[in-house]
Amino acid sequence: MAIDTKYKKTALDEDASIYSEHKDIDERQKWKNMDRKERRTHFMEYYLAPLFAAIAIISIAGYLIYDAVSNYRDIVLMVAVVNDRFDEDALEAFNSDVVEYLGYDASKEKVDIDDDYMLSGTDSADSLSAAQQITSCIYAKQLDAMIADTGAFDHYASLGCFYDLRNILNEEQLDKYSDYLYYPELEEDNDPNAPKGLNTVRPDETYPCGIILSESPVYKSLNGAQNTPVMGIVATTERLDDTIKFLEYLFPDA
């Protein structure tokens, strides 16, 4: 008796290689059998949209890379402004003026004076994030100076984060800023909120590490909210000369 194989299940799946091979051959043969108009229609229906999508993705990626490279500028001065806010346009103009004053090319270098560090008056998560950013920048020797209210300044001065100005300014400079010198109130050594990871030494006694900026005509032009902003030069800065020059910029008539 003959064996009926009409409904017998094959051992191979329909997408097995021998079938896909025949499908590929059929597709190629189909393309060969098409005339020019049919090929154009087939291409537009099956390949044009993916091609445009690929071109769009490549174009966007290329633009982003070009924009990042062409707009990249070296940071020549980084200053963290703590617990204060400025008008965005005024701060941008201020940064540009400082670049020019320091003698750099604005197309290649930039100054980063950032007022995005709120340690008070905000929720704990934002405050913690700001404190961690400051600690990281100090530890990485990226931060050159800090401008803060007296409370925040005292906190970081207690951790030994600022230069003793008597060690980096000459006698003429110390005399020039004598009316603006700030001696912080040092916190106890057992401060539980002290940031970890700072390679600094706590001072044993208060020292002149700050310059009060409330009488700086240049700084007052930013219209900050703090009554007694104090600037300190970070002890880990690798741009000390430019940071001192920035201080001179803030007091043009001193």
C-alpha positions in Angstrom: 0.0 0.0 0.0 1.3 3.5 -0.9 2.2 5.8 2.0 0.3 9.1 2.1 2.8 11.9 2.8 0.5 14.7 2.1 0.0 15.6 5.8 3.2 14.1 7.1 5.2 16.7 9.2 8.7 17.3 7.9 11.7 17.1 10.2 12.8 20.6 9.0 11.2 23.9 10.1 9.9 26.1 7.3 12.7 28.7 8.0 15.5 26.1 7.7 18.5 27.1 5.6 17.5 25.1 2.6 14.3 27.0 2.4 15.7 30.4 3.1 18.3 29.8 0.4 15.5 29.1 -2.1 13.7 32.2 -0.9 16.9 34.3 -1.5 17.2 32.8 -5.0 13.6 33.6 -5.7 14.0 37.2 -4.6 17.1 37.7 -6.7 15.3 36.0 -9.7 12.3 38.2 -9.1 14.5 41.3 -9.2 16.1 40.1 -12.5 12.7 39.6 -14.1 11.5 43.1 -13.2 11.7 45.9 -15.7 13.1 49.4 -14.8 9.7 50.8 -13.7 9.0 47.7 -11.5 12.4 47.8 -9.9 11.9 51.5 -9.0 8.5 50.8 -7.5 9.9 47.9 -5.5 12.8 49.9 -4.3 10.6 52.8 -3.1 8.2 50.4 -1.4 10.7 48.3 0.5 14.1 50.2 0.8 13.5 53.9 0.5 12.1 54.5 4.0 14.9 52.5 5.8 17.5 54.3 3.7 16.1 57.7 4.7 16.0 56.7 8.3 19.6 55.6 8.2 20.7 58.8 6.5 18.8 60.8 9.2 20.4 58.9 12.0 23.9 59.4 10.5 23.3 63.1 9.9 22.1 63.7 13.5 25.0 61.8 15.0 27.4 63.7 12.7 25.9 67.0 13.7 26.1 66.3 17.4 29.7 65.2 17.1 30.6 68.3 15.1 28.8 70.6 17.5 30.5 69.0 20.5 33.9 69.3 18.9 33.5 72.8 17.4 32.1 74.3 20.6 34.6 72.7 23.0 36.6 75.2 24.9 39.1 74.6 27.7 38.1 75.9 31.1 40.7 78.3 32.4 38.9 79.3 35.6 36.2 77.5 37.6 34.4 79.3 40.4 31.5 77.8 42.5 29.0 80.3 43.7 27.2 78.9 46.8 23.7 79.8 47.9 23.1 82.7 45.5 21.5 83.2 42.1 22.2 85.6 39.3 20.5 86.7 36.1 21.5 84.2 33.4 22.4 86.9 30.8 24.3 89.0 33.3 26.3 85.9 34.4 27.1 85.0 30.8 28.4 88.5 30.1 30.4 88.3 33.4 32.0 85.1 32.3 32.9 86.6 28.9 34.5 89.7 30.5 36.6 87.5 32.8 37.9 85.5 29.9 39.0 88.7 28.2 40.5 90.2 31.4 42.6 87.0 31.9 43.9 87.4 28.3 42.4 84.2 26.8 40.8 83.6 23.4 37.1 83.3 23.9 36.8 80.9 20.9 39.2 78.4 22.6 38.9 79.0 26.3 36.1 79.8 28.8 35.5 80.7 32.4 33.0 78.7 34.4 31.5 80.8 37.2 28.6 78.7 38.2 25.7 79.7 40.6 24.2 76.2 40.6 25.3 75.2 44.1 22.4 75.6 46.6 23.3 74.1 49.9 20.4 75.8 51.8 16.9 76.8 50.9 16.3 73.6 48.8 15.4 70.0 49.4 18.0 67.7 51.0 18.6 65.7 47.8 19.6 68.8 45.8 21.7 70.1 48.7 23.5 66.8 49.0 24.1 66.6 45.2 25.5 70.2 45.2 27.8 69.4 48.2 29.0 66.2 46.4 29.8 68.2 43.3 31.8 70.7 45.2 33.7 68.0 47.0 34.5 66.2 43.8 35.7 69.3 42.0 38.0 70.2 45.0 39.4 66.7 45.2 39.9 66.6 41.4 41.7 70.0 41.5 39.2 71.5 39.1 37.7 74.2 41.4 39.8 77.4 41.7 37.6 79.5 44.0 34.4 79.6 45.9 32.1 82.5 46.6 29.6 81.8 49.4 27.6 83.3 52.3 29.5 83.4 55.6 27.9 80.2 56.9 28.8 78.0 54.0 32.2 79.7 53.7 33.0 79.0 57.4 32.0 75.3 56.9 34.5 74.8 54.0 37.2 76.9 55.7 36.9 74.7 58.8 37.8 71.8 56.5 40.9 73.5 55.3 39.7 74.0 51.8 41.1 77.5 51.3 44.5 79.0 51.1 45.7 81.3 53.9 46.0 84.5 51.8 49.1 85.5 53.7 50.9 82.5 52.0 49.9 83.4 48.4 49.6 87.2 48.3 52.5 89.6 48.6 52.6 92.5 51.1 51.3 95.0 48.6 48.3 92.8 47.7 47.5 92.0 51.3 47.6 95.7 52.0 45.3 96.4 49.0 42.7 93.9 50.3 43.2 94.5 54.1 39.8 96.1 54.5 38.1 93.1 52.9 39.9 90.2 54.6 37.7 87.6 56.2 38.6 85.4 59.2 36.1 82.5 59.4 34.5 81.1 62.5 35.8 77.5 62.6 33.5 74.6 63.3 34.3 71.9 65.8 36.4 69.0 64.5 33.6 66.5 65.1 31.2 67.9 62.4 29.1 64.9 61.3 28.3 66.6 58.0 31.9 67.1 56.9 32.3 65.8 53.3 34.5 62.7 52.9 37.3 62.4 50.4 38.9 65.8 50.8 42.7 65.7 51.1 42.9 68.8 53.3 44.1 69.6 56.8 41.8 71.3 59.3 43.2 74.6 60.6 43.9 74.9 64.3 43.0 78.6 64.4 41.2 81.1 62.2 43.1 82.6 59.4 42.5 85.2 56.7 41.3 83.0 53.9 38.5 85.0 52.5 37.8 88.3 50.7 34.5 90.0 51.4 33.0 91.0 48.0 30.1 93.2 49.2 32.1 96.3 48.2 33.3 94.9 44.9 31.6 97.1 42.2 32.1 94.4 39.6 30.6 91.6 41.7 27.7 93.9 42.8 26.7 94.3 39.2 25.5 90.7 39.3 22.8 91.7 41.8 23.2 88.7 44.0 21.0 88.1 47.1 23.8 87.6 49.6 24.6 90.6 51.9 28.1 89.3 52.7 29.5 87.1 49.9 33.0 85.9 50.6 35.5 84.5 48.1 38.1 82.0 49.0 40.9 80.5 46.8 40.7 76.7 46.9 43.8 75.1 48.3 43.9 72.5 45.5 43.8 74.9 42.6 46.3 74.4 39.8 45.5 77.8 38.3 46.6 80.0 41.2 47.9 82.9 39.2 44.7 83.3 37.2 42.6 83.0 40.3 44.5 85.8 42.0 44.1 87.8 38.7 40.4 87.2 39.0 40.5 88.7 42.4 42.1 91.8 40.9 39.3 91.9 38.3 36.7 92.1 41.1 38.5 95.1 42.7 39.6 97.3 39.8 40.0 100.4 42.0 41.6 98.8 45.0 
